[in-house]
Amino acid sequence: MEVLNTFFVAPFLDMGSDLIFLTEVIIGGMMAGIMYSLVALGFVLIYKASGVFNYAQGAMVLFAALTLVGLMERHVPLVLAIILTMGVMIGLAFLIERYMLRKLVNQAQIILFMAAIGLNFVFEGAGQIAWGSNVKKLDVGIPDKSFEFGGILLNSFDLFAACTAAILVAILALFFQKTPTGRALRAVADDHQAALAVGIPLNTIWVIVWSVAGFVALVAGIMWGGKAGVQFSLVLIALKALPVLILGGFESVPGAIIGGLLIGIFEKISEVYWGPAFGGAIEGWFAYMAALIFLMFRPQGLFGEKIIERV
């Protein structure tokens, strides 16, 4: 009992004694969680429309960021570079649909997953061949400085990222719920053959959703690249999105955001208050442990649909 009090109860008692510091930790966690959510959104979009767990989403983030910074290094203006990069991502969506998805309609999930793993290596290799493997600085004019508000220390770049993610979530939620294309995306996710039977153009839907996922990857690449530089370690942020998806649900756009916020807050609180008891550096694995425990009680996620199968 004394050990439990030391590790879990005492930290919360300390929190109450320094409310401002606790608020800063929570806000910092929320800002980190928003960054995770941007990547998780790409997973959710593609999974909803094609049933593919897109393991290549992290590589898409890297490729989009490399393309943008590569164009800027060649003196292409920022706005034009963003437009051209989005054009590249749309072109890749056409190629993915034509040479991968079209040939894998109604295939087993494991085959789709293996194809996504292969696509991950294609993006990594293509990015390295086209733009090189050195760490690149990405400056898109977003200020990255700290300021104090109400006694709480905030960061302007993190706030911009949070607002961007909130706008994206609102737009995507309306897109899926209110537009004919969004409803068609949900129908395709439920049953490819049935969607084709009622006249839904499967190939067009896939191009649209992979293009939107490419746009989300570009936004995530700008945020992550502007914060930490454009480097190949960006591919690993896809792994950070896994606990977010487990908590929020693989098919929920709002769940990706809420899951990201929860994971970010849990990570920061665990590192600041419980890290010293474990020798520090628990932020890297705490989210995975929390997701593993969560799976035992609600495997479909907070916003996922519970699947009931007749035996």
N, C-alpha and C positions, 0 to 999 in steps of 0.2 A: 504493500500500500504506500509506503514511504517513497518507493521508486516512482510509482505512478504520479504521486503528488509533485515530485521533483520535475518529471518530464512534461506533464500535461496540465496540472492544476496551477502550479506556481507561475508559469508563463502568463496565463490569463489574468492572474492577480497583478502581475507586473504591468500588464496592458492598461489596467484601470488607473494606475498611478501616472501614466504618461499618455493621455488620450491623443495629444497632437502627434506624437511619434507613431502611435498605432494607426492613426488616420493616414499618415504619410506612407506607412508600410502597405496599407490596404490599397491606397490610390496607386502606388507603384506596382502592386500586384495586378490591379485592374488594367493598367497601361500595358504591362507585359502580356496579360491575357488577351487583350484586343489584338496584339500582334500575332498571337497563336491562332486567334479566330479567323484572321484574314486567310491563313493557309487552310484551315479547316473548312472554310466556305467552298474552296475549290473541290475538296473531297466530296462534300455534300452535294454540290451541283451535279457532278458527273455520276455519282452513285444514284441519285434520284432519277436521272434520265436514262442511264444505260445499265445500271446494276453493276458497274465496274468499280472496284476499289482501286482508285487511281494512285498507285504507289509512286507514279512519276510526278505527282503534284509538286513536290519539293524541287525536283529538277526543272519543272516548268517555271517556278519562281526564279530559280537561278538563271535559266536561259533568257527569260524576259528582262531581268536586271542587267545581264551581260550585254544583251542586244542594245538596250537603252544607253548604257554607259559607253558602249563601243561606238555608237553613232555620235554621242556627244563629244567623245574624244576626237572624232573626225570633223568637229566644228559644225555639226548639225544643230540648229537651234532647239531648245528644250521641247517646245510645243510640237514642232515637226518631228523630233525624235520619238516622242511619245506616240504620235499618230502612226509613224512608220513601224514602230515596235508592235503596236496593236495590229497593224496590217500583217506583220509577220506571224503573230499568234493566230490570226484568223486563217491565214494560209496553211499553217500547221494543222489547224482543226480540220480543214478540207482533206489534207493528206492522211491524217489519222483515221478519219471516217472512210476514206476510199481504200486504204491499204491495210487497215487493221479491223475496224469495227464491222465493216460490211461483210467481211469473211468470217466473223465470229458470232453472227446472230444466233441466239438460242443455244450457244455452247455452254458447257459447265462453268461454274464460277471460278474454279481453279485454273481453267484455261485462260479466262479473261484476266485473272490476277497475274499469271505468268507473262501474258502479253504486256501488261502494265509495267512489270519489272523490266522487261526488255526495252520498253519505251523509255524508261528512266535512264538506262545506259545510253540510248540514242541521244537524248537531250544533253546529257553530260558530255558525251564525246563531241557532238556537234558544237556545243558552246565553247569547248576548249579549242577545237580546230578553228572556229570562226574568230574568236575574240581573245584567245590566250588564257593562261591559267594564273596570271598574277592577280594579287588583290588590287581592286580598283576602287577609288573613292568616287562616290556618287553624291553630287551636290545639286539638288533641284530647287534650291532657294528656300527651303523650309528652315526657319531658325531653330537652332538646338541650344537653348540656354535655359537656365533655371531661374525661377522667380518665386517670390513669396506672396501668398494670397491667404489672408486671414490667419497668418502664423504658420501656414502649411507650405512646404517647399514643393513646387510643381515644375514640370519641364514642358516647354512650349512644343517641342517635337512630338512628345508622347500625347499631348492634348490634341494636336492636329491628327495624329494617327487614330485616336479614339473617335474623333468627329467623322473622319473619313469612313471608318468601319461602320459607324452607326448609320450613316447615309446609305452605304452599300447594302446593309441589312434591310433597311426600310424599302429600298428600291427592289431588291430581290424578292422580299416577302410579297410585295404587291404584284410583282411579275408572275410569281408562281400561283398566286391565289386569284388574281383578277383578270388575267389576260388569256385569250384562247390558246396562245402558244404555251403558256405556263401549264394550263390544264392538259394540253397534249403531252407535255413533258412528263407529267405524273402518270398519264395513261401508258406511255411507252415504258416507263419504269415498271408498271404492274405486269404487262404482258406484251412482248414485242409482236407476236403473231396476231393477237387480238387488235392491237393498235393498227397494224397494217390492214386488217380485215375491214376496219371502219373508215379507212381512207386517210389515216394519219401518215404523212411522209416521213418515214423513219430516218432516212438518210439526212434529210434537212434538219430534223430535230436534233440529231447528234452533232451536226456541224454547229448549230446554234449554241448548244450547251457547252461544247468544248471551246467555242469562241468566248463565251461568257466566262468560263473557267480560266481561259487565257488572260482575259482582262483582269480578273481577280488576282491571278498570279502576278501580273504586271504591277498592280497596286501594292501587293504584298512585297514584291521585289523592291519597289521604290522605298517603302517604309523600312524594310530590313536592311537594304543596301545603304540607305541614307544614314541609318543608325550605326551599323557595324562594318560597313564596307561591302563591296560585292566580291565574294570569294566562294570557293566551292563548298565550304562548310554550310552554306545556305541550304544545300540539299538536305542536311540533317534536321532542318526545322520541320520537315514532314513527320519525323518521329515524334516531335513535340506536339503535333496535332492529334496524335492517336488518343491520348487521355482525354482531350477535348471532345473528340467524336464519341468516345465511350460514355462520357457523362451526358452530352447533349443529345446523342442519337445520330445515326448515320444519315437520316433522311430529313432532318429538321434544320432549316436555315437559322431561325432564332436560337435553336439549341446549340448551334456552333458558337454563337456569341456568348450565351450564358455559360456554356461549358468552358469556354476560354477564360471568362472572367473568374469562374470558380477555381480553375486550375491555377491561374495567375496569382490569385489571392492566397490559395493554399500554399503555393511554392514560397512566396515571400514570407508569410507568417512562419512556416516551418523552418526556413533558413535563419530568420532573425531570432526567433524565440526558442526553437528546439534544436537548431543546428549545433550550438556549443555542447549540448548534452551527448551528441553523437560524433563529436570531433569535427563538425562543420561539413560543408559541401553536400548537404542532403537535398538541396534544391534540384539537382539533376535527376534524382531518382524518386523523390517523394510523390510526384504526380502519378508515376506508373504504379506505385504501391496503392495509392488512393483509388486509381481506376480499377486495379485488380480486386480490391475489396468491394467496390461498387458493382462490379460484374456479378458478384455472388448474389446480390439482392435484386438488381434490376438490369439484366443484360441488354435490354433494348434501349437503355438510356432514358433520361428524364422526359424527352419529347418524342421518343421513338414509338412506333406502333407495336403493340404486343401481338406476336404471331401465335395464332391458335391453330394447331394442326390436328385433324382427325386421324386416329390410329385405327 
